[in-house]
């Protein structure tokens, strides 16, 4: 039979077509792998750029007082994220906190309470949570946080008789404040771990546009007494201001406008001369609670609140008797 007369059986044709397809697939597979490698590089570069920008943007959203600076033995300045700044960074990285525990039978947060040995009446509250960053995909389980009842961080507490007290008169924190503080610390630690904000070179804060001179100072800055003074004036003031805002809102039944009006009334002052004879200009009062950024300013506002003719202790007690 000549080539002209050759008959192509269906089976033969299918076999040859299958072989051709296999060859095409081999060639296409190689091309696809090459293309995949090219696409992967683009993906990696895009991811790296995105993370770098998110890191800078996250820092830029914070305020200087949201950072604590420390110095190591070599003199390197290290920054650690603290307080309300963690919530601002969390929004950028899509941080989700879940499974906060322990809880009671009703499912309400009920942290573990542990007596401190050798400290009658003093206890530690401890809790755990899981956390995840929707941006990076990083996650952490069983993150732990704890606070002690004798820490001075809430700005208010109870005295030895169990009565509500401010500042030095306080001998311990309210349990409700401790529970809230532990939850806040869980969120803050989660952001630090998942976003790499535990130990940053201070230069990264400068790069993001923050004034590091206004950051809180920790170990390595001056003597221990100077650091205590800084902590009282800066760290304590910031957290005291948060507690003070809650107390003002409580006294005005949650009315935000009234709270700001009361704040201005409590913080304003007329022009006067200080002990050195310098003329101090009149101040119209703070427009927001974040302006309560010094221990002196917070302390004065607290004193005026307690004696306020409408929202002070005596006025509210009189109102309660009338009701």
C-alpha positions as protocol buffer text, in pm:
chain_id: "A"
residue {
  index: 1
  type: UNK
  ca { x: 0 y: 0 z: 0 }
}
residue {
  index: 2
  type: UNK
  ca { x: 139 y: 337 z: -102 }
}
residue {
  index: 3
  type: UNK
  ca { x: 151 y: 642 z: 120 }
}
residue {
  index: 4
  type: UNK
  ca { x: -121 y: 786 z: -97 }
}
residue {
  index: 5
  type: UNK
  ca { x: -343 y: 492 z: -28 }
}
residue {
  index: 6
  type: UNK
  ca { x: -256 y: 483 z: 349 }
}
residue {
  index: 7
  type: UNK
  ca { x: -564 y: 471 z: 565 }
}
residue {
  index: 8
  type: UNK
  ca { x: -560 y: 654 z: 900 }
}
residue {
  index: 9
  type: UNK
  ca { x: -749 y: 447 z: 1150 }
}
residue {
  index: 10
  type: UNK
  ca { x: -936 y: 643 z: 1420 }
}
residue {
  index: 11
  type: UNK
  ca { x: -728 y: 477 z: 1692 }
}
residue {
  index: 12
  type: UNK
  ca { x: -404 y: 587 z: 1529 }
}
residue {
  index: 13
  type: UNK
  ca { x: -526 y: 940 z: 1486 }
}
residue {
  index: 14
  type: UNK
  ca { x: -636 y: 964 z: 1849 }
}
residue {
  index: 15
  type: UNK
  ca { x: -299 y: 830 z: 1966 }
}
residue {
  index: 16
  type: UNK
  ca { x: -105 y: 1086 z: 1760 }
}
residue {
  index: 17
  type: UNK
  ca { x: -334 y: 1369 z: 1875 }
}
residue {
  index: 18
  type: UNK
  ca { x: -281 y: 1258 z: 2236 }
}
residue {
  index: 19
  type: UNK
  ca { x: 98 y: 1257 z: 2185 }
}
residue {
  index: 20
  type: UNK
  ca { x: 82 y: 1606 z: 2036 }
}
residue {
  index: 21
  type: UNK
  ca { x: -119 y: 1728 z: 2329 }
}
residue {
  index: 22
  type: UNK
  ca { x: 131 y: 1576 z: 2571 }
}
residue {
  index: 23
  type: UNK
  ca { x: 415 y: 1759 z: 2396 }
}
residue {
  index: 24
  type: UNK
  ca { x: 215 y: 2081 z: 2400 }
}
residue {
  index: 25
  type: UNK
  ca { x: 143 y: 2032 z: 2767 }
}
residue {
  index: 26
  type: UNK
  ca { x: 511 y: 1977 z: 2843 }
}
residue {
  index: 27
  type: UNK
  ca { x: 605 y: 2294 z: 2659 }
}
residue {
  index: 28
  type: UNK
  ca { x: 317 y: 2490 z: 2819 }
}
residue {
  index: 29
  type: UNK
  ca { x: 402 y: 2357 z: 3162 }
}
residue {
  index: 30
  type: UNK
  ca { x: 756 y: 2492 z: 3130 }
}
residue {
  index: 31
  type: UNK
  ca { x: 626 y: 2828 z: 3009 }
}
residue {
  index: 32
  type: UNK
  ca { x: 373 y: 2841 z: 3288 }
}
residue {
  index: 33
  type: UNK
  ca { x: 640 y: 2768 z: 3545 }
}
residue {
  index: 34
  type: UNK
  ca { x: 854 y: 3048 z: 3406 }
}
residue {
  index: 35
  type: UNK
  ca { x: 557 y: 3284 z: 3407 }
}
residue {
  index: 36
  type: UNK
  ca { x: 471 y: 3173 z: 3759 }
}
residue {
  index: 37
  type: UNK
  ca { x: 822 y: 3258 z: 3879 }
}
residue {
  index: 38
  type: UNK
  ca { x: 792 y: 3600 z: 3718 }
}
residue {
  index: 39
  type: UNK
  ca { x: 451 y: 3656 z: 3876 }
}
residue {
  index: 40
  type: UNK
  ca { x: 582 y: 3536 z: 4213 }
}
residue {
  index: 41
  type: UNK
  ca { x: 858 y: 3797 z: 4207 }
}
residue {
  index: 42
  type: UNK
  ca { x: 599 y: 4066 z: 4140 }
}
residue {
  index: 43
  type: UNK
  ca { x: 385 y: 3934 z: 4424 }
}
residue {
  index: 44
  type: UNK
  ca { x: 680 y: 3922 z: 4665 }
}
residue {
  index: 45
  type: UNK
  ca { x: 794 y: 4273 z: 4574 }
}
residue {
  index: 46
  type: UNK
  ca { x: 440 y: 4408 z: 4607 }
}
residue {
  index: 47
  type: UNK
  ca { x: 395 y: 4236 z: 4942 }
}
residue {
  index: 48
  type: UNK
  ca { x: 727 y: 4370 z: 5074 }
}
residue {
  index: 49
  type: UNK
  ca { x: 644 y: 4725 z: 4964 }
}
residue {
  index: 50
  type: UNK
  ca { x: 295 y: 4702 z: 5110 }
}
residue {
  index: 51
  type: UNK
  ca { x: 424 y: 4581 z: 5448 }
}
residue {
  index: 52
  type: UNK
  ca { x: 690 y: 4853 z: 5458 }
}
residue {
  index: 53
  type: UNK
  ca { x: 432 y: 5121 z: 5384 }
}
residue {
  index: 54
  type: UNK
  ca { x: 185 y: 4977 z: 5635 }
}
residue {
  index: 55
  type: UNK
  ca { x: 460 y: 4979 z: 5898 }
}
residue {
  index: 56
  type: UNK
  ca { x: 537 y: 5347 z: 5837 }
}
residue {
  index: 57
  type: UNK
  ca { x: 171 y: 5444 z: 5812 }
}
residue {
  index: 58
  type: UNK
  ca { x: 93 y: 5260 z: 6136 }
}
residue {
  index: 59
  type: UNK
  ca { x: 365 y: 5451 z: 6323 }
}
residue {
  index: 60
  type: UNK
  ca { x: 259 y: 5780 z: 6165 }
}
residue {
  index: 61
  type: UNK
  ca { x: -96 y: 5733 z: 6298 }
}
residue {
  index: 62
  type: UNK
  ca { x: 31 y: 5731 z: 6656 }
}
residue {
  index: 63
  type: UNK
  ca { x: 137 y: 6021 z: 6879 }
}
residue {
  index: 64
  type: UNK
  ca { x: 476 y: 6067 z: 7046 }
}
residue {
  index: 65
  type: UNK
  ca { x: 328 y: 5995 z: 7389 }
}
residue {
  index: 66
  type: UNK
  ca { x: 219 y: 5652 z: 7262 }
}
residue {
  index: 67
  type: UNK
  ca { x: 584 y: 5540 z: 7266 }
}
residue {
  index: 68
  type: UNK
  ca { x: 829 y: 5463 z: 7548 }
}
residue {
  index: 69
  type: UNK
  ca { x: 1198 y: 5521 z: 7474 }
}
residue {
  index: 70
  type: UNK
  ca { x: 1476 y: 5327 z: 7646 }
}
residue {
  index: 71
  type: UNK
  ca { x: 1854 y: 5319 z: 7605 }
}
residue {
  index: 72
  type: UNK
  ca { x: 2062 y: 5003 z: 7597 }
}
residue {
  index: 73
  type: UNK
  ca { x: 2420 y: 4974 z: 7726 }
}
residue {
  index: 74
  type: UNK
  ca { x: 2555 y: 5083 z: 7387 }
}
residue {
  index: 75
  type: UNK
  ca { x: 2346 y: 5398 z: 7396 }
}
residue {
  index: 76
  type: UNK
  ca { x: 2102 y: 5285 z: 7124 }
}
residue {
  index: 77
  type: UNK
  ca { x: 1756 y: 5437 z: 7167 }
}
residue {
  index: 78
  type: UNK
  ca { x: 1478 y: 5180 z: 7139 }
}
residue {
  index: 79
  type: UNK
  ca { x: 1106 y: 5259 z: 7112 }
}
residue {
  index: 80
  type: UNK
  ca { x: 819 y: 5041 z: 7233 }
}
residue {
  index: 81
  type: UNK
  ca { x: 453 y: 5099 z: 7148 }
}
residue {
  index: 82
  type: UNK
  ca { x: 218 y: 5154 z: 7442 }
}
residue {
  index: 83
  type: UNK
  ca { x: -134 y: 5259 z: 7534 }
}
residue {
  index: 84
  type: UNK
  ca { x: -392 y: 5394 z: 7294 }
}
residue {
  index: 85
  type: UNK
  ca { x: -142 y: 5399 z: 7008 }
}
residue {
  index: 86
  type: UNK
  ca { x: -184 y: 5024 z: 6971 }
}
residue {
  index: 87
  type: UNK
  ca { x: -547 y: 5070 z: 6865 }
}
residue {
  index: 88
  type: UNK
  ca { x: -439 y: 5311 z: 6591 }
}
residue {
  index: 89
  type: UNK
  ca { x: -182 y: 5065 z: 6455 }
}
residue {
  index: 90
  type: UNK
  ca { x: -430 y: 4777 z: 6483 }
}
residue {
  index: 91
  type: UNK
  ca { x: -659 y: 4941 z: 6228 }
}
residue {
  index: 92
  type: UNK
  ca { x: -380 y: 4949 z: 5968 }
}
residue {
  index: 93
  type: UNK
  ca { x: -280 y: 4584 z: 6014 }
}
residue {
  index: 94
  type: UNK
  ca { x: -633 y: 4452 z: 6060 }
}
residue {
  index: 95
  type: UNK
  ca { x: -565 y: 4305 z: 6403 }
}
residue {
  index: 96
  type: UNK
  ca { x: -844 y: 4083 z: 6535 }
}
residue {
  index: 97
  type: UNK
  ca { x: -855 y: 3972 z: 6898 }
}
residue {
  index: 98
  type: UNK
  ca { x: -1051 y: 3657 z: 6976 }
}
residue {
  index: 99
  type: UNK
  ca { x: -1116 y: 3402 z: 7247 }
}
residue {
  index: 100
  type: UNK
  ca { x: -1047 y: 3639 z: 7537 }
}
residue {
  index: 101
  type: UNK
  ca { x: -1051 y: 3422 z: 7846 }
}
residue {
  index: 102
  type: UNK
  ca { x: -1135 y: 3316 z: 8109 }
}
residue {
  index: 103
  type: UNK
  ca { x: -1507 y: 3387 z: 8120 }
}
residue {
  index: 104
  type: UNK
  ca { x: -1773 y: 3302 z: 8373 }
}
residue {
  index: 105
  type: UNK
  ca { x: -2078 y: 3078 z: 8325 }
}
residue {
  index: 106
  type: UNK
  ca { x: -2259 y: 3365 z: 8149 }
}
residue {
  index: 107
  type: UNK
  ca { x: -1974 y: 3415 z: 7902 }
}
residue {
  index: 108
  type: UNK
  ca { x: -1867 y: 3745 z: 8062 }
}
residue {
  index: 109
  type: UNK
  ca { x: -1495 y: 3820 z: 8084 }
}
residue {
  index: 110
  type: UNK
  ca { x: -1372 y: 3709 z: 8427 }
}
residue {
  index: 111
  type: UNK
  ca { x: -990 y: 3716 z: 8455 }
}
residue {
  index: 112
  type: UNK
  ca { x: -806 y: 3486 z: 8692 }
}
residue {
  index: 113
  type: UNK
  ca { x: -746 y: 3643 z: 9034 }
}
residue {
  index: 114
  type: UNK
  ca { x: -427 y: 3540 z: 9216 }
}
residue {
  index: 115
  type: UNK
  ca { x: -328 y: 3663 z: 9567 }
}
residue {
  index: 116
  type: UNK
  ca { x: 25 y: 3808 z: 9584 }
}
residue {
  index: 117
  type: UNK
  ca { x: 231 y: 3623 z: 9845 }
}
residue {
  index: 118
  type: UNK
  ca { x: 341 y: 3844 z: 10133 }
}
residue {
  index: 119
  type: UNK
  ca { x: 109 y: 4128 z: 10027 }
}
residue {
  index: 120
  type: UNK
  ca { x: -222 y: 4104 z: 10216 }
}
residue {
  index: 121
  type: UNK
  ca { x: -509 y: 4235 z: 10005 }
}
residue {
  index: 122
  type: UNK
  ca { x: -295 y: 4264 z: 9691 }
}
residue {
  index: 123
  type: UNK
  ca { x: -374 y: 4039 z: 9395 }
}
residue {
  index: 124
  type: UNK
  ca { x: -290 y: 3987 z: 9030 }
}
residue {
  index: 125
  type: UNK
  ca { x: -550 y: 3951 z: 8755 }
}
residue {
  index: 126
  type: UNK
  ca { x: -446 y: 3743 z: 8454 }
}
residue {
  index: 127
  type: UNK
  ca { x: -605 y: 3664 z: 8120 }
}
residue {
  index: 128
  type: UNK
  ca { x: -531 y: 3521 z: 7774 }
}
residue {
  index: 129
  type: UNK
  ca { x: -641 y: 3575 z: 7415 }
}
residue {
  index: 130
  type: UNK
  ca { x: -572 y: 3474 z: 7055 }
}
residue {
  index: 131
  type: UNK
  ca { x: -492 y: 3731 z: 6787 }
}
residue {
  index: 132
  type: UNK
  ca { x: -443 y: 3752 z: 6412 }
}
residue {
  index: 133
  type: UNK
  ca { x: -340 y: 4012 z: 6153 }
}
residue {
  index: 134
  type: UNK
  ca { x: -559 y: 4000 z: 5844 }
}
residue {
  index: 135
  type: UNK
  ca { x: -290 y: 4185 z: 5650 }
}
residue {
  index: 136
  type: UNK
  ca { x: 14 y: 3968 z: 5721 }
}
residue {
  index: 137
  type: UNK
  ca { x: -163 y: 3644 z: 5809 }
}
residue {
  index: 138
  type: UNK
  ca { x: 44 y: 3617 z: 6126 }
}
residue {
  index: 139
  type: UNK
  ca { x: -131 y: 3487 z: 6436 }
}
residue {
  index: 140
  type: UNK
  ca { x: -61 y: 3407 z: 6798 }
}
residue {
  index: 141
  type: UNK
  ca { x: -241 y: 3187 z: 7049 }
}
residue {
  index: 142
  type: UNK
  ca { x: -267 y: 3205 z: 7426 }
}
residue {
  index: 143
  type: UNK
  ca { x: -115 y: 3551 z: 7458 }
}
residue {
  index: 144
  type: UNK
  ca { x: -100 y: 3634 z: 7832 }
}
residue {
  index: 145
  type: UNK
  ca { x: -141 y: 3965 z: 8015 }
}
residue {
  index: 146
  type: UNK
  ca { x: -164 y: 4050 z: 8385 }
}
residue {
  index: 147
  type: UNK
  ca { x: -191 y: 4354 z: 8615 }
}
residue {
  index: 148
  type: UNK
  ca { x: -152 y: 4392 z: 8990 }
}
residue {
  index: 149
  type: UNK
  ca { x: -406 y: 4564 z: 9210 }
}
residue {
  index: 150
  type: UNK
  ca { x: -140 y: 4785 z: 9373 }
}
residue {
  index: 151
  type: UNK
  ca { x: -17 y: 4933 z: 9044 }
}
residue {
  index: 152
  type: UNK
  ca { x: -73 y: 5306 z: 8995 }
}
residue {
  index: 153
  type: UNK
  ca { x: -209 y: 5305 z: 8642 }
}
residue {
  index: 154
  type: UNK
  ca { x: -581 y: 5374 z: 8653 }
}
residue {
  index: 155
  type: UNK
  ca { x: -571 y: 5716 z: 8820 }
}
residue {
  index: 156
  type: UNK
  ca { x: -832 y: 5611 z: 9072 }
}
residue {
  index: 157
  type: UNK
  ca { x: -894 y: 5332 z: 9312 }
}
residue {
  index: 158
  type: UNK
  ca { x: -1014 y: 5254 z: 9663 }
}
residue {
  index: 159
  type: UNK
  ca { x: -877 y: 5349 z: 10003 }
}
residue {
  index: 160
  type: UNK
  ca { x: -831 y: 5117 z: 10300 }
}
residue {
  index: 161
  type: UNK
  ca { x: -1201 y: 5145 z: 10384 }
}
residue {
  index: 162
  type: UNK
  ca { x: -1301 y: 5047 z: 10032 }
}
residue {
  index: 163
  type: UNK
  ca { x: -1419 y: 5396 z: 9939 }
}
residue {
  index: 164
  type: UNK
  ca { x: -1349 y: 5540 z: 9595 }
}
residue {
  index: 165
  type: UNK
  ca { x: -1031 y: 5755 z: 9597 }
}
residue {
  index: 166
  type: UNK
  ca { x: -799 y: 5950 z: 9365 }
}
residue {
  index: 167
  type: UNK
  ca { x: -419 y: 5949 z: 9344 }
}
residue {
  index: 168
  type: UNK
  ca { x: -215 y: 5915 z: 9663 }
}
residue {
  index: 169
  type: UNK
  ca { x: -521 y: 5840 z: 9874 }
}
residue {
  index: 170
  type: UNK
  ca { x: -577 y: 5526 z: 9670 }
}
residue {
  index: 171
  type: UNK
  ca { x: -434 y: 5203 z: 9812 }
}
residue {
  index: 172
  type: UNK
  ca { x: -557 y: 4973 z: 9534 }
}
residue {
  index: 173
  type: UNK
  ca { x: -730 y: 4965 z: 9199 }
}
residue {
  index: 174
  type: UNK
  ca { x: -1098 y: 4901 z: 9141 }
}
residue {
  index: 175
  type: UNK
  ca { x: -1155 y: 4549 z: 9008 }
}
residue {
  index: 176
  type: UNK
  ca { x: -1355 y: 4686 z: 8714 }
}
residue {
  index: 177
  type: UNK
  ca { x: -1056 y: 4904 z: 8621 }
}
residue {
  index: 178
  type: UNK
  ca { x: -823 y: 4606 z: 8654 }
}
residue {
  index: 179
  type: UNK
  ca { x: -1039 y: 4398 z: 8420 }
}
residue {
  index: 180
  type: UNK
  ca { x: -1043 y: 4680 z: 8165 }
}
residue {
  index: 181
  type: UNK
  ca { x: -667 y: 4730 z: 8205 }
}
residue {
  index: 182
  type: UNK
  ca { x: -595 y: 4363 z: 8139 }
}
residue {
  index: 183
  type: UNK
  ca { x: -808 y: 4369 z: 7823 }
}
residue {
  index: 184
  type: UNK
  ca { x: -625 y: 4682 z: 7705 }
}
residue {
  index: 185
  type: UNK
  ca { x: -288 y: 4519 z: 7775 }
}
residue {
  index: 186
  type: UNK
  ca { x: -391 y: 4210 z: 7576 }
}
residue {
  index: 187
  type: UNK
  ca { x: -470 y: 4428 z: 7273 }
}
residue {
  index: 188
  type: UNK
  ca { x: -150 y: 4626 z: 7311 }
}
residue {
  index: 189
  type: UNK
  ca { x: 70 y: 4316 z: 7340 }
}
residue {
  index: 190
  type: UNK
  ca { x: -104 y: 4156 z: 7041 }
}
residue {
  index: 191
  type: UNK
  ca { x: -27 y: 4460 z: 6825 }
}
residue {
  index: 192
  type: UNK
  ca { x: 334 y: 4473 z: 6944 }
}
residue {
  index: 193
  type: UNK
  ca { x: 392 y: 4107 z: 6861 }
}
residue {
  index: 194
  type: UNK
  ca { x: 204 y: 4086 z: 6531 }
}
residue {
  index: 195
  type: UNK
  ca { x: 317 y: 4425 z: 6396 }
}
residue {
  index: 196
  type: UNK
  ca { x: 675 y: 4422 z: 6520 }
}
residue {
  index: 197
  type: UNK
  ca { x: 629 y: 4724 z: 6748 }
}
residue {
  index: 198
  type: UNK
  ca { x: 800 y: 4591 z: 7064 }
}
residue {
  index: 199
  type: UNK
  ca { x: 1150 y: 4714 z: 6989 }
}
residue {
  index: 200
  type: UNK
  ca { x: 1197 y: 4971 z: 6715 }
}
residue {
  index: 201
  type: UNK
  ca { x: 1495 y: 5198 z: 6649 }
}
residue {
  index: 202
  type: UNK
  ca { x: 1388 y: 5551 z: 6739 }
}
residue {
  index: 203
  type: UNK
  ca { x: 1494 y: 5650 z: 6387 }
}
residue {
  index: 204
  type: UNK
  ca { x: 1185 y: 5472 z: 6252 }
}
residue {
  index: 205
  type: UNK
  ca { x: 963 y: 5706 z: 6455 }
}
residue {
  index: 206
  type: UNK
  ca { x: 1151 y: 6003 z: 6312 }
}
residue {
  index: 207
  type: UNK
  ca { x: 1109 y: 5861 z: 5961 }
}
residue {
  index: 208
  type: UNK
  ca { x: 733 y: 5845 z: 6020 }
}
residue {
  index: 209
  type: UNK
  ca { x: 726 y: 6210 z: 6127 }
}
residue {
  index: 210
  type: UNK
  ca { x: 706 y: 6177 z: 6508 }
}
residue {
  index: 211
  type: UNK
  ca { x: 889 y: 6409 z: 6744 }
}
residue {
  index: 212
  type: UNK
  ca { x: 1084 y: 6167 z: 6964 }
}
residue {
  index: 213
  type: UNK
  ca { x: 1160 y: 6445 z: 7212 }
}
residue {
  index: 214
  type: UNK
  ca { x: 795 y: 6423 z: 7321 }
}
residue {
  index: 215
  type: UNK
  ca { x: 800 y: 6046 z: 7374 }
}
residue {
  index: 216
  type: UNK
  ca { x: 792 y: 5898 z: 7722 }
}
residue {
  index: 217
  type: UNK
  ca { x: 1133 y: 5819 z: 7869 }
}
residue {
  index: 218
  type: UNK
  ca { x: 1222 y: 5492 z: 8035 }
}
residue {
  index: 219
  type: UNK
  ca { x: 1535 y: 5307 z: 8141 }
}
residue {
  index: 220
  type: UNK
  ca { x: 1859 y: 5473 z: 8037 }
}
residue {
  index: 221
  type: UNK
  ca { x: 1734 y: 5832 z: 8051 }
}
residue {
  index: 222
  type: UNK
  ca { x: 1869 y: 6014 z: 8356 }
}
residue {
  index: 223
  type: UNK
  ca { x: 1866 y: 5888 z: 8713 }
}
residue {
  index: 224
  type: UNK
  ca { x: 1600 y: 5660 z: 8856 }
}
residue {
  index: 225
  type: UNK
  ca { x: 1446 y: 5957 z: 9040 }
}
residue {
  index: 226
  type: UNK
  ca { x: 1430 y: 6156 z: 8716 }
}
residue {
  index: 227
  type: UNK
  ca { x: 1264 y: 5865 z: 8541 }
}
residue {
  index: 228
  type: UNK
  ca { x: 1007 y: 5836 z: 8819 }
}
residue {
  index: 229
  type: UNK
  ca { x: 934 y: 6207 z: 8779 }
}
residue {
  index: 230
  type: UNK
  ca { x: 893 y: 6164 z: 8404 }
}
residue {
  index: 231
  type: UNK
  ca { x: 669 y: 5864 z: 8454 }
}
residue {
  index: 232
  type: UNK
  ca { x: 449 y: 6058 z: 8695 }
}
residue {
  index: 233
  type: UNK
  ca { x: 430 y: 6360 z: 8466 }
}
residue {
  index: 234
  type: UNK
  ca { x: 389 y: 6178 z: 8134 }
}
residue {
  index: 235
  type: UNK
  ca { x: 296 y: 5812 z: 8162 }
}
residue {
  index: 236
  type: UNK
  ca { x: 74 y: 5853 z: 8466 }
}
residue {
  index: 237
  type: UNK
  ca { x: -86 y: 6168 z: 8326 }
}
residue {
  index: 238
  type: UNK
  ca { x: -188 y: 5999 z: 8003 }
}
residue {
  index: 239
  type: UNK
  ca { x: -357 y: 5708 z: 8179 }
}
residue {
  index: 240
  type: UNK
  ca { x: -497 y: 5930 z: 8454 }
}
residue {
  index: 241
  type: UNK
  ca { x: -657 y: 6144 z: 8184 }
}
residue {
  index: 242
  type: UNK
  ca { x: -836 y: 5839 z: 8041 }
}
residue {
  index: 243
  type: UNK
  ca { x: -971 y: 5744 z: 8385 }
}
residue {
  index: 244
  type: UNK
  ca { x: -1063 y: 6106 z: 8452 }
}
residue {
  index: 245
  type: UNK
  ca { x: -1259 y: 6125 z: 8126 }
}
residue {
  index: 246
  type: UNK
  ca { x: -1458 y: 5816 z: 8228 }
}
residue {
  index: 247
  type: UNK
  ca { x: -1535 y: 5971 z: 8565 }
}
residue {
  index: 248
  type: UNK
  ca { x: -1646 y: 6300 z: 8411 }
}
residue {
  index: 249
  type: UNK
  ca { x: -1875 y: 6113 z: 8170 }
}
residue {
  index: 250
  type: UNK
  ca { x: -2019 y: 5917 z: 8460 }
}
residue {
  index: 251
  type: UNK
  ca { x: -2100 y: 6236 z: 8647 }
}
residue {
  index: 252
  type: UNK
  ca { x: -2270 y: 6397 z: 8347 }
}
residue {
  index: 253
  type: UNK
  ca { x: -2465 y: 6079 z: 8265 }
}
residue {
  index: 254
  type: UNK
  ca { x: -2271 y: 6017 z: 7944 }
}
residue {
  index: 255
  type: UNK
  ca { x: -2349 y: 6354 z: 7783 }
}
residue {
  index: 256
  type: UNK
  ca { x: -2041 y: 6419 z: 7560 }
}
residue {
  index: 257
  type: UNK
  ca { x: -2115 y: 6789 z: 7505 }
}
residue {
  index: 258
  type: UNK
  ca { x: -2164 y: 6845 z: 7875 }
}
residue {
  index: 259
  type: UNK
  ca { x: -1841 y: 6652 z: 7946 }
}
residue {
  index: 260
  type: UNK
  ca { x: -1637 y: 6881 z: 7722 }
}
residue {
  index: 261
  type: UNK
  ca { x: -1803 y: 7189 z: 7869 }
}
residue {
  index: 262
  type: UNK
  ca { x: -1724 y: 7066 z: 8219 }
}
residue {
  index: 263
  type: UNK
  ca { x: -1365 y: 6989 z: 8114 }
}
residue {
  index: 264
  type: UNK
  ca { x: -1313 y: 7345 z: 7993 }
}
residue {
  index: 265
  type: UNK
  ca { x: -1460 y: 7478 z: 8317 }
}
residue {
  index: 266
  type: UNK
  ca { x: -1229 y: 7257 z: 8525 }
}
residue {
  index: 267
  type: UNK
  ca { x: -910 y: 7345 z: 8336 }
}
residue {
  index: 268
  type: UNK
  ca { x: -946 y: 7716 z: 8257 }
}
residue {
  index: 269
  type: UNK
  ca { x: -768 y: 7983 z: 8459 }
}
residue {
  index: 270
  type: UNK
  ca { x: -718 y: 8358 z: 8458 }
}
residue {
  index: 271
  type: UNK
  ca { x: -384 y: 8530 z: 8403 }
}
residue {
  index: 272
  type: UNK
  ca { x: -153 y: 8518 z: 8704 }
}
residue {
  index: 273
  type: UNK
  ca { x: 209 y: 8544 z: 8813 }
}
residue {
  index: 274
  type: UNK
  ca { x: 402 y: 8236 z: 8921 }
}
residue {
  index: 275
  type: UNK
  ca { x: 646 y: 8217 z: 9213 }
}
residue {
  index: 276
  type: UNK
  ca { x: 928 y: 8342 z: 8991 }
}
residue {
  index: 277
  type: UNK
  ca { x: 724 y: 8649 z: 8905 }
}
residue {
  index: 278
  type: UNK
  ca { x: 661 y: 8546 z: 8544 }
}
residue {
  index: 279
  type: UNK
  ca { x: 332 y: 8651 z: 8390 }
}
residue {
  index: 280
  type: UNK
  ca { x: 121 y: 8348 z: 8296 }
}
residue {
  index: 281
  type: UNK
  ca { x: -141 y: 8415 z: 8033 }
}
residue {
  index: 282
  type: UNK
  ca { x: -505 y: 8322 z: 8083 }
}
residue {
  index: 283
  type: UNK
  ca { x: -611 y: 7980 z: 7957 }
}
residue {
  index: 284
  type: UNK
  ca { x: -960 y: 7913 z: 7819 }
}
residue {
  index: 285
  type: UNK
  ca { x: -951 y: 7548 z: 7918 }
}
residue {
  index: 286
  type: UNK
  ca { x: -879 y: 7215 z: 7749 }
}
residue {
  index: 287
  type: UNK
  ca { x: -1088 y: 7133 z: 7443 }
}
residue {
  index: 288
  type: UNK
  ca { x: -1025 y: 6760 z: 7469 }
}
residue {
  index: 289
  type: UNK
  ca { x: -918 y: 6515 z: 7738 }
}
residue {
  index: 290
  type: UNK
  ca { x: -599 y: 6438 z: 7542 }
}
residue {
  index: 291
  type: UNK
  ca { x: -479 y: 6787 z: 7639 }
}
residue {
  index: 292
  type: UNK
  ca { x: -455 y: 6670 z: 8000 }
}
residue {
  index: 293
  type: UNK
  ca { x: -94 y: 6575 z: 7928 }
}
residue {
  index: 294
  type: UNK
  ca { x: 78 y: 6669 z: 8254 }
}
residue {
  index: 295
  type: UNK
  ca { x: 38 y: 6535 z: 8605 }
}
residue {
  index: 296
  type: UNK
  ca { x: -21 y: 6887 z: 8740 }
}
residue {
  index: 297
  type: UNK
  ca { x: -300 y: 6960 z: 8494 }
}
residue {
  index: 298
  type: UNK
  ca { x: -476 y: 6630 z: 8568 }
}
residue {
  index: 299
  type: UNK
  ca { x: -439 y: 6676 z: 8943 }
}
residue {
  index: 300
  type: UNK
  ca { x: -585 y: 7027 z: 8938 }
}
residue {
  index: 301
  type: UNK
  ca { x: -877 y: 6917 z: 8724 }
}
residue {
  index: 302
  type: UNK
  ca { x: -952 y: 6632 z: 8967 }
}
residue {
  index: 303
  type: UNK
  ca { x: -950 y: 6866 z: 9264 }
}
residue {
  index: 304
  type: UNK
  ca { x: -1188 y: 7108 z: 9093 }
}
residue {
  index: 305
  type: UNK
  ca { x: -1419 y: 6823 z: 8990 }
}
residue {
  index: 306
  type: UNK
  ca { x: -1454 y: 6698 z: 9346 }
}
residue {
  index: 307
  type: UNK
  ca { x: -1556 y: 7049 z: 9460 }
}
residue {
  index: 308
  type: UNK
  ca { x: -1766 y: 7145 z: 9156 }
}
residue {
  index: 309
  type: UNK
  ca { x: -2097 y: 7311 z: 9256 }
}
residue {
  index: 310
  type: UNK
  ca { x: -2302 y: 7092 z: 9023 }
}
residue {
  index: 311
  type: UNK
  ca { x: -2101 y: 6774 z: 8957 }
}
residue {
  index: 312
  type: UNK
  ca { x: -1882 y: 6761 z: 9268 }
}
residue {
  index: 313
  type: UNK
  ca { x: -1909 y: 6500 z: 9541 }
}
residue {
  index: 314
  type: UNK
  ca { x: -2118 y: 6716 z: 9775 }
}
residue {
  index: 315
  type: UNK
  ca { x: -2356 y: 6830 z: 9499 }
}
residue {
  index: 316
  type: UNK
  ca { x: -2415 y: 6476 z: 9371 }
}
residue {
  index: 317
  type: UNK
  ca { x: -2461 y: 6343 z: 9724 }
}
residue {
  index: 318
  type: UNK
  ca { x: -2724 y: 6611 z: 9788 }
}
residue {
  index: 319
  type: UNK
  ca { x: -2899 y: 6522 z: 9464 }
}
residue {
  index: 320
  type: UNK
  ca { x: -2904 y: 6154 z: 9561 }
}
residue {
  index: 321
  type: UNK
  ca { x: -3067 y: 6242 z: 9894 }
}
residue {
  index: 322
  type: UNK
  ca { x: -3333 y: 6448 z: 9718 }
}
residue {
  index: 323
  type: UNK
  ca { x: -3406 y: 6164 z: 9477 }
}
